[in-house]
Amino acid sequence: MHVLVFCMAGGEMISAEQHMNISIRAAFKAALAEACRFAGATAPNPPVGCALLDEYGKILTVAAHHRAGTMHAEARALAQAETLGLTAQIATAVVTLEPCNHAGRTPACSEALLRTPVQTIWIGAADPNPHVAGGGAARLLTAGRSVFWLADAGRESGDLLAACQGLIAPFVKQATTGRAWLTVKQALDASGLMVPPPGRSTFTSPEALTLAHRLRRATDAIVTATGTVQADMPGLDVRRVADHEERARRLLIVCGQEEHMPMAWRDRIEQKFDLRFCADVRDVPHMVAEAGGLWALVEAGPRLLSALRANNVWDDWLTISVGSDGHERMSVESRHAVSPLSLFLPEARGVTGVPVEDSACFPVS
Ligand SMILES: NC(=O)c1ccc[n+]([C@@H]2O[C@H](COP(=O)([O-])OP(=O)(O)OC[C@H]3O[C@@H](n4cnc5c(N)ncnc54)[C@H](OP(=O)(O)O)[C@@H]3O)[C@@H](O)[C@H]2O)c1
């Protein structure tokens, strides 16, 4: 929780809604797009982005957190600004998540910001940890900086707030429940069936397949089931887009009985994945979290998906329906107010100028 803050600007008290402008929106979009590029690489930390602006609202530098144990987004953006000789021009910092106020494996970001001329800090999502929430913002306010929250910026900024909160939704779920976020991906043909024609492993378009690979890249674990393995012997790795560099082996959970696993497939898959079996699908979110993951993608057949539905073991559900005319329609169901999935769908393609093919996500519009 935070209180509505009015800050001094040129001697006047102004609210977040009044302070929000086209430059801050652009900065949030750039920070979100950069953070999305590292979704799937940061666990157990959340993806976070930061943009630094000069006094005219021009973006000086944008950065994201890359991997746990490496620089936070703010520290990386500040380091980039230093390398470019731009530190003296920093007037505003825009961060998708409240800056940390404690030194862990890396120094506190609030203190790093305070060592620069930054005057105004815009924050997307509040820190979900109840023990430290508000600490970073309070430290910056106490040091005389203006702090604005997206949550106070009015309905016009609701899309940005949802994006910042959606980006960390798996982290929030893991931190508050000890369970990972589960996104189910399901493709249906014109008859409402999931099973591809004989001899084929899919009936969706190349675009839908690429989206599946983007989601694999953005998530920390893949969940499948023995029926799908027996039918398709799937690779389940990231192929249609570049995977994260130096990424640790992805977790692959196969639901069902281990003895139903074809040995040839198992030998091949264990070269790429950290393979686990799960006899009870209700254990999957906990298993992923135990392994340090935040977000898992389910790619399995109708029997496992029925079990997930029946047990409410899912967070959001992407359905790709192929009509009889071959036209594809995507729909998303979510059990939560915000969703990370929304950041990776074509509808979120936006205005950051990052070409979609170069970005791990479709930037929000
Ligand atoms: N269209 C799509 O989006 C899509 C995606 C993936 C796959 N598919 C297709 O789906 C077909 C396979 O579907 P399927 O229904 O036969 O297989 P499936 O759902 O992939 O796997 C079924 C197996 O899951 C395990 N299982 C079921 N409920 C469980 C629970 N509550 N806890 C733990 N494990 C559980 C059981 O394994 P055990 O018997 O070993 O106990 C069961 O036999 C293939 O043709 C494949 O191409 C389609």
The ligand as an SDF file (V2000), in Angstrom:
LIG
                    3D

 48 52  0  0  0  0  0  0  0  0999 V2000
   -3.6180  -28.8990  -29.5770 N   0  0  0  0  0  0  0  0  0  0  0  0
   -2.7900  -28.7120  -28.5660 C   0  0  0  0  0  0  0  0  0  0  0  0
   -2.6650  -27.6120  -28.0190 O   0  0  0  0  0  0  0  0  0  0  0  0
   -1.9680  -29.8960  -28.0920 C   0  0  0  0  0  0  0  0  0  0  0  0
   -0.9230  -29.6800  -27.1880 C   0  0  0  0  0  0  0  0  0  0  0  0
   -0.2120  -30.7870  -26.7460 C   0  0  0  0  0  0  0  0  0  0  0  0
   -0.5650  -32.0440  -27.1980 C   0  0  0  0  0  0  0  0  0  0  0  0
   -1.5870  -32.1950  -28.0790 N   0  0  0  0  0  0  0  0  0  0  0  0
   -1.9890  -33.5170  -28.5530 C   0  0  0  0  0  0  0  0  0  0  0  0
   -2.6200  -34.2080  -27.4940 O   0  0  0  0  0  0  0  0  0  0  0  0
   -2.5070  -35.5920  -27.7620 C   0  0  0  0  0  0  0  0  0  0  0  0
   -2.2160  -36.3070  -26.4630 C   0  0  0  0  0  0  0  0  0  0  0  0
   -3.2590  -36.0220  -25.5650 O   0  0  0  0  0  0  0  0  0  0  0  0
   -3.6470  -37.0160  -24.3880 P   0  0  0  0  0  0  0  0  0  0  0  0
   -4.8660  -36.4750  -23.7540 O   0  0  0  0  0  0  0  0  0  0  0  0
   -3.6480  -38.4030  -24.9060 O   0  0  0  0  0  0  0  0  0  0  0  0
   -2.3670  -36.9390  -23.4680 O   0  0  0  0  0  0  0  0  0  0  0  0
   -1.8590  -35.8670  -22.3980 P   0  0  0  0  0  0  0  0  0  0  0  0
   -2.9870  -35.1020  -21.8290 O   0  0  0  0  0  0  0  0  0  0  0  0
   -0.7220  -35.1180  -22.9910 O   0  0  0  0  0  0  0  0  0  0  0  0
   -1.2810  -36.8730  -21.3060 O   0  0  0  0  0  0  0  0  0  0  0  0
   -2.1580  -37.6990  -20.6100 C   0  0  0  0  0  0  0  0  0  0  0  0
   -1.4410  -38.2870  -19.4440 C   0  0  0  0  0  0  0  0  0  0  0  0
   -1.2520  -37.2960  -18.4660 O   0  0  0  0  0  0  0  0  0  0  0  0
   -1.1510  -37.9250  -17.2090 C   0  0  0  0  0  0  0  0  0  0  0  0
   -2.1220  -37.3160  -16.3260 N   0  0  0  0  0  0  0  0  0  0  0  0
   -3.4420  -37.1270  -16.5290 C   0  0  0  0  0  0  0  0  0  0  0  0
   -4.0110  -36.5780  -15.4600 N   0  0  0  0  0  0  0  0  0  0  0  0
   -3.0280  -36.4010  -14.5500 C   0  0  0  0  0  0  0  0  0  0  0  0
   -2.9910  -35.8780  -13.2300 C   0  0  0  0  0  0  0  0  0  0  0  0
   -4.1010  -35.4230  -12.6180 N   0  0  0  0  0  0  0  0  0  0  0  0
   -1.8070  -35.8260  -12.6160 N   0  0  0  0  0  0  0  0  0  0  0  0
   -0.6750  -36.2890  -13.1940 C   0  0  0  0  0  0  0  0  0  0  0  0
   -0.6610  -36.8120  -14.4490 N   0  0  0  0  0  0  0  0  0  0  0  0
   -1.8240  -36.8710  -15.1030 C   0  0  0  0  0  0  0  0  0  0  0  0
   -1.4790  -39.3950  -17.3960 C   0  0  0  0  0  0  0  0  0  0  0  0
   -0.2370  -40.0650  -17.5210 O   0  0  0  0  0  0  0  0  0  0  0  0
    0.0060  -41.6000  -17.0720 P   0  0  0  0  0  0  0  0  0  0  0  0
   -0.9530  -42.4150  -17.8860 O   0  0  0  0  0  0  0  0  0  0  0  0
    1.4410  -41.8450  -17.4160 O   0  0  0  0  0  0  0  0  0  0  0  0
   -0.2810  -41.6610  -15.6110 O   0  0  0  0  0  0  0  0  0  0  0  0
   -2.2090  -39.3710  -18.7110 C   0  0  0  0  0  0  0  0  0  0  0  0
   -2.1510  -40.5890  -19.3880 O   0  0  0  0  0  0  0  0  0  0  0  0
   -1.4380  -35.7570  -28.8130 C   0  0  0  0  0  0  0  0  0  0  0  0
   -2.0390  -36.1430  -30.0090 O   0  0  0  0  0  0  0  0  0  0  0  0
   -0.8440  -34.3910  -28.9620 C   0  0  0  0  0  0  0  0  0  0  0  0
   -0.4400  -34.1000  -30.3000 O   0  0  0  0  0  0  0  0  0  0  0  0
   -2.2960  -31.1500  -28.5310 C   0  0  0  0  0  0  0  0  0  0  0  0
  1  2  1  0
  2  3  2  0
  2  4  1  0
  4  5  1  0
  4 48  2  0
  5  6  2  0
  6  7  1  0
  7  8  2  0
  8  9  1  0
  8 48  1  0
  9 10  1  0
  9 46  1  0
 10 11  1  0
 11 12  1  0
 11 44  1  0
 12 13  1  0
 13 14  1  0
 14 15  2  0
 14 16  1  0
 14 17  1  0
 17 18  1  0
 18 19  2  0
 18 20  1  0
 18 21  1  0
 21 22  1  0
 22 23  1  0
 23 24  1  0
 23 42  1  0
 24 25  1  0
 25 26  1  0
 25 36  1  0
 26 27  1  0
 26 35  1  0
 27 28  2  0
 28 29  1  0
 29 30  1  0
 29 35  2  0
 30 31  1  0
 30 32  2  0
 32 33  1  0
 33 34  2  0
 34 35  1  0
 36 37  1  0
 36 42  1  0
 37 38  1  0
 38 39  2  0
 38 40  1  0
 38 41  1  0
 42 43  1  0
 44 45  1  0
 44 46  1  0
 46 47  1  0
M  CHG  2   8   1  16  -1
M  END
$$$$
